[in-house]
């Protein structure tokens, strides 16, 4: 179980590395594409599609499955130790797929953050200015209320006791 966990974590990192590498250059995919297809069916030079990068889930699963099967066969011939290859294969496959989607999420979020940085700064500045205006309005509103209360007291210079005396109630 410990070996499978270590391989799973390592395969997550491997998946992120593969995704990052193919997002920068897809030379290996282009090479195989030129070998397999005729000139009319080959991918365009502007296409960034790779084995993992910009592929659907099933295609990623297929390419990674073949990659790990070839790797396991080579390791079995080099090191004739019988390991639980099915569980290790599954850990590598699932971990690498998880790593590719994790890398995709990180790249997408960083792109969105870079695009929105200027507008976020403007939004924060606008919010700060509106907050300052709101606080200033509250302060001037309090001053106006105090002035109104003082103006109301000036016409009624008599105290309540004197007013009651004037009415004849005291």
Secondary structure, 3 states (H helix, E strand, C coil): CHHHHHHHHHHHHHHHHHHHHHHHCCHHHHHHHHHHCCCCCCCCCCCCCCCCCCCCHHHHHHHHHHHHHHHHHHHHHHCCCCCCHHHHHHHHHHHHHHHHHHHHHHHHHHHHHHHHHHHHHHHHHHHHHHHHHHHHHHHHHHHHHHHHHHHHHHHCCCCHHHHHHHHCCC
